[in-house]
Amino acid sequence: MSPRPKKSALAEMTLAQKIVQDLNRSGQSQRYTAEDLDVALQGPAYPSMGAGSPQLSEMDVKQIAAPRRAQRIMYDMGITTIGQLLATPVHELMSQWSFAEQSFSRLQKQLVQLVFPQADPLGHAVNYSSYPAMVASVVKPAIPNRRTAQIILARLGSEGKPQTLAALGETYSITRERVRQIEQVGMEQLKAAATRRRMVRFWKEVWAILESWKRPYPVSRLAKSVALRMGWSEPPPVRSLQRLLELHANLEHDGAGNVWTKTPGSE
């Protein structure tokens, strides 16, 4: 992202306008306009569900992995949706005594990934060549802590069979419970709306499979079906795929190895 504009330039600039301006200053080959952002906001909050999904502009700001302080400030300001946040003048956000520059920068990056997941303006393209490649390209940019990222990758089977909590505890010389706690933190980071939306192609394929079936679909069969549709030579490990599916707000599983869809917007 480019340096923050001077205060005078921020006087009338909304967060949406600043995002577009910064993207066009960042050296990206694609040029962005306010119209591009408006079209994206009118699109589905969850890309895999198409017209059945609520609009992105209506998504709750709690879906952004913003610092707690920033979340509290937005709610104090009466900002509850993505649309409201993007329409807010930047100077109003920055005038809040506890809204630090670091929090603002993190919030802006999350919004860029959320609004333009396929364009991937931050340069973190999802690698769909295989299941391990996809998982690695999603996890590493989303989880800054190296050990947490490695544990999540191991649990999601990025290198074959997913590793157990006990095995990872021995690897990192920590208890099984500590590994579970780290895994929980990492999975919460992956549940950020921006991260989920970056996987748009994967979700669309999964959703198409489930929608065509119209009843609970065995995860073991889904692993083979999605591998076929994605062009993968090997299907993902069943347990790993089930955990990955838990990231989607509108997919449920029954605990018996079956997955089914929820009504869009019913979360």
C-alpha positions in Angstrom: 0.0 0.0 0.0 1.1 3.5 -0.7 1.9 6.0 2.1 -1.2 7.6 3.8 -2.3 10.8 2.2 -1.8 14.1 4.0 -4.6 15.1 6.4 -6.0 17.7 4.0 -6.4 15.1 1.3 -8.3 12.9 3.8 -10.8 15.5 4.6 -13.4 14.3 2.1 -12.0 10.9 1.1 -14.0 7.8 2.1 -12.4 4.6 2.9 -13.6 3.2 -0.4 -12.0 6.0 -2.3 -8.7 5.6 -0.5 -8.7 1.9 -1.3 -9.1 2.5 -5.0 -6.5 5.3 -4.9 -3.9 3.2 -3.1 -4.5 0.2 -5.4 -3.8 2.3 -8.4 -0.7 3.7 -6.9 0.7 0.3 -6.0 1.9 -0.6 -9.4 -0.7 -3.2 -10.2 -1.3 -3.9 -13.9 -5.0 -3.7 -13.5 -6.6 -0.3 -12.9 -9.5 0.0 -10.4 -12.4 2.4 -10.3 -15.1 3.3 -7.9 -17.5 1.5 -10.2 -15.5 -1.7 -9.8 -15.8 -1.5 -6.1 -19.5 -0.7 -6.3 -20.1 -3.8 -8.5 -18.1 -6.0 -6.0 -20.2 -4.7 -3.1 -23.4 -5.6 -4.9 -22.1 -9.1 -5.5 -22.7 -12.1 -3.1 -21.0 -12.1 0.3 -20.2 -15.8 -0.2 -19.2 -16.2 -3.9 -20.0 -19.9 -4.1 -23.7 -19.2 -3.4 -24.3 -16.8 -6.3 -27.6 -14.9 -6.2 -28.8 -16.7 -3.1 -26.2 -15.0 -0.9 -26.7 -11.6 0.8 -24.8 -8.7 -0.8 -21.2 -8.1 0.3 -22.2 -4.6 1.3 -24.5 -6.1 3.9 -21.9 -8.4 5.5 -21.3 -7.7 9.2 -18.0 -6.0 10.0 -17.4 -8.7 12.6 -16.4 -10.9 9.6 -13.3 -8.8 9.2 -10.2 -10.0 11.1 -9.6 -6.5 12.4 -8.1 -5.9 15.8 -10.6 -5.9 18.7 -9.9 -2.2 19.4 -10.9 -1.4 15.8 -14.0 -3.6 16.0 -15.1 -1.8 19.1 -14.5 1.6 17.6 -16.6 0.8 14.5 -19.5 -0.4 16.6 -19.3 2.7 18.8 -19.5 4.8 15.6 -22.6 2.9 14.5 -20.7 1.1 11.7 -22.1 -2.5 11.4 -21.8 -3.4 7.7 -19.0 -3.5 5.1 -21.0 -1.0 3.0 -21.2 1.5 5.9 -17.5 1.1 6.7 -16.4 1.8 3.1 -18.6 4.9 3.0 -17.1 6.3 6.1 -14.6 9.2 5.7 -11.1 8.2 6.5 -10.5 11.1 8.8 -13.5 10.1 11.0 -11.9 6.7 11.6 -8.4 8.1 12.2 -9.7 10.8 14.6 -10.7 8.1 17.1 -8.1 8.4 19.9 -7.3 4.7 19.9 -7.5 3.9 16.2 -3.8 3.3 15.6 -2.2 3.6 12.2 -1.2 -0.1 12.4 -4.9 -1.0 13.0 -6.0 1.1 10.1 -3.4 -0.4 7.7 -4.5 -4.0 8.7 -8.1 -3.1 8.3 -7.5 -1.7 4.8 -5.6 -4.7 3.7 -8.4 -7.0 4.9 -11.0 -4.9 3.0 -8.9 -5.1 -0.2 -8.7 -8.9 0.0 -12.4 -9.0 0.8 -13.7 -6.9 -2.0 -11.3 -8.1 -4.8 -10.5 -11.7 -3.9 -10.0 -12.9 -7.5 -8.0 -9.9 -8.6 -5.7 -10.6 -5.6 -4.2 -7.1 -5.7 -1.9 -7.8 -2.7 0.0 -10.4 -4.8 -1.0 -13.5 -2.7 -2.5 -15.6 -5.5 -4.1 -18.9 -4.6 -2.3 -21.8 -6.2 -4.9 -24.3 -7.3 -2.5 -26.8 -8.9 -3.0 -29.3 -6.1 -4.7 -29.5 -2.7 -1.4 -29.0 -0.8 -0.5 -26.1 -2.9 -3.9 -24.5 -2.4 -3.8 -24.9 1.4 -0.2 -23.5 1.6 -1.0 -20.5 -0.5 -4.1 -19.7 1.6 -2.6 -20.4 5.1 0.8 -18.7 4.8 -0.5 -15.1 4.0 -3.3 -15.4 6.5 -1.3 -16.6 9.5 1.8 -14.4 10.3 3.1 -16.6 13.1 5.3 -19.2 11.6 4.7 -22.0 14.1 1.0 -21.5 14.1 1.0 -21.7 10.3 3.1 -24.8 10.3 0.7 -26.5 12.7 -2.3 -25.6 10.7 -0.6 -26.9 7.5 0.2 -30.1 9.2 -3.4 -30.5 10.5 -4.9 -29.7 7.1 -2.7 -32.4 5.5 -0.7 -30.1 3.2 2.0 -32.7 3.0 -0.1 -35.9 2.9 -1.8 -37.5 5.9 -2.8 -34.9 8.6 -0.6 -35.1 11.7 -2.1 -35.8 15.1 -2.0 -33.4 18.1 0.3 -35.8 19.9 2.8 -36.0 17.0 2.9 -32.3 16.6 3.4 -31.9 20.4 6.5 -34.1 20.1 7.8 -32.1 17.1 7.5 -28.8 18.9 8.2 -30.0 22.5 4.9 -28.8 23.7 1.8 -30.6 25.2 -1.0 -32.0 23.1 -3.3 -29.4 24.7 -1.0 -26.6 23.7 -1.0 -27.8 20.1 -4.9 -27.8 20.2 -4.9 -24.2 21.5 -2.5 -23.0 18.8 -4.6 -24.8 16.1 -7.8 -23.1 17.4 -6.2 -19.7 17.1 -5.0 -20.5 13.6 -8.3 -21.8 12.4 -10.0 -18.6 13.7 -7.6 -16.5 11.6 -8.5 -18.6 8.6 -12.2 -18.0 9.2 -11.7 -14.3 8.3 -14.1 -13.4 5.5 -11.2 -12.1 3.3 -9.4 -15.4 3.5 -12.5 -17.4 2.7 -13.3 -15.3 -0.3 -9.8 -15.7 -1.7 -10.7 -19.4 -2.2 -13.6 -18.5 -4.5 -12.8 -21.1 -7.2 -12.6 -23.9 -4.6 -15.9 -22.9 -2.9 -17.7 -22.7 -6.2 -16.7 -26.2 -7.1 -17.7 -27.6 -3.7 -21.0 -25.8 -3.8 -21.8 -27.0 -7.3 -21.2 -30.6 -6.2 -23.4 -30.3 -3.1 -26.2 -28.4 -4.9 -26.4 -31.0 -7.6 -26.8 -33.8 -5.0 -29.6 -32.1 -2.9 -28.9 -34.3 0.2 -26.0 -34.9 2.7 -22.9 -35.8 0.6 -20.2 -38.1 2.1 -17.0 -36.2 2.6 -15.0 -39.2 1.3 -16.9 -38.9 -2.0 -16.6 -35.1 -2.0 -12.8 -35.4 -1.8 -12.8 -37.4 -5.0 -15.3 -35.2 -6.7 -13.7 -31.9 -5.9 -10.3 -33.3 -7.0 -11.8 -34.3 -10.3 -13.3 -30.8 -10.8 -10.2 -29.0 -9.7 -7.9 -31.2 -11.9 -5.9 -32.5 -9.0 -4.0 -35.8 -9.4 -4.7 -36.8 -5.8 -7.8 -36.1 -3.6 -7.4 -34.3 -0.3 -7.3 -36.3 2.9 -10.9 -36.7 4.1 -10.3 -35.4 7.6 -8.4 -32.4 6.3 -11.1 -31.6 3.8 -13.7 -31.7 6.5 -11.8 -29.2 8.6 -11.3 -27.0 5.6 -15.0 -27.0 4.9 -15.7 -25.7 8.4 -14.3 -22.4 7.3 -17.3 -21.8 5.1 -20.2 -20.1 6.9 -22.9 -21.9 5.0 -21.6 -25.5 5.0 -22.4 -27.9 7.7 -21.5 -31.5 8.5 -23.3 -34.0 10.7 -20.3 -35.5 12.4 -20.8 -38.7 10.6 -18.8 -37.9 7.5 -21.5 -36.1 5.6 -21.8 -32.5 4.4 -24.8 -30.5 3.4 -25.6 -26.8 2.7 -27.4 -24.3 4.8 -29.8 -21.7 3.7 -27.8 -18.7 2.5 -27.6 -16.0 5.1 -29.0 -18.3 7.8 -25.9 -18.1 10.1 
